[in-house]
């Protein structure tokens, strides 16, 4: 890149920046669309699938053993 002229370096820099911005925009839109489609954290969907979690009392020993 150092041997190229300034005009060519500018073209490469602009193309790289445009590519980066377009792919970032696409991935942001895709992430929002998937979040709207999947509804992560929605307990209504989890209950309809039948995979609910059971609550139980947690003691200090459980908390310490989970650290490792």
C-alpha positions as CSV (number, residue, x, y, z in Angstrom):
1,X,0.0,0.0,0.0
2,X,2.9,2.3,0.6
3,X,4.0,2.0,-3.1
4,X,0.5,3.1,-4.4
5,X,-0.2,6.6,-5.1
6,X,-2.4,8.8,-2.8
7,X,-5.5,8.6,-5.1
8,X,-5.4,4.7,-5.1
9,X,-4.9,4.7,-1.3
10,X,-8.0,7.0,-0.9
11,X,-10.1,4.7,-3.1
12,X,-9.1,1.6,-1.1
13,X,-9.8,3.5,2.2
14,X,-13.3,4.6,1.0
15,X,-14.2,1.1,-0.3
16,X,-13.1,-0.4,3.0
17,X,-15.1,2.1,5.1
18,X,-18.2,1.6,2.9
19,X,-17.9,-2.2,3.1
20,X,-17.5,-2.0,6.9
21,X,-20.4,0.3,7.4
22,X,-22.7,-1.7,5.1
23,X,-21.9,-5.1,6.7
24,X,-22.3,-3.5,10.2
25,X,-25.7,-2.1,9.2
26,X,-26.8,-5.4,7.7
27,X,-25.8,-7.3,10.9
28,X,-27.5,-4.8,13.2
29,X,-30.7,-5.1,11.2
30,X,-30.4,-8.9,11.2
31,X,-29.9,-8.9,14.9
32,X,-32.9,-6.7,15.6
33,X,-35.1,-8.8,13.2
34,X,-34.0,-12.1,14.9
35,X,-34.7,-10.6,18.4
36,X,-38.1,-9.6,17.3
37,X,-38.8,-13.0,15.7
38,X,-37.4,-15.1,18.6
39,X,-38.4,-13.0,21.6
40,X,-35.6,-14.0,23.9
41,X,-36.5,-14.0,27.5
42,X,-40.3,-14.2,26.8
43,X,-41.6,-16.7,29.4
44,X,-44.9,-17.2,27.4
45,X,-43.0,-18.9,24.6
46,X,-40.9,-21.0,27.0
47,X,-44.1,-22.2,28.8
48,X,-45.8,-23.1,25.5
49,X,-42.8,-25.3,24.6
50,X,-43.0,-27.1,27.9
51,X,-39.5,-26.5,29.1
52,X,-40.0,-24.5,32.2
53,X,-37.5,-24.3,35.0
54,X,-38.2,-25.2,38.6
55,X,-37.3,-22.9,41.4
56,X,-35.6,-24.2,44.5
57,X,-33.9,-22.8,47.5
58,X,-30.2,-21.9,47.0
59,X,-27.8,-22.1,49.9
60,X,-24.4,-20.6,50.3
61,X,-22.6,-23.8,49.5
62,X,-24.3,-24.0,46.1
63,X,-23.2,-20.5,45.3
64,X,-19.6,-21.2,46.2
65,X,-19.5,-24.4,44.3
66,X,-20.9,-22.6,41.2
67,X,-17.9,-20.3,41.1
68,X,-15.4,-22.9,40.0
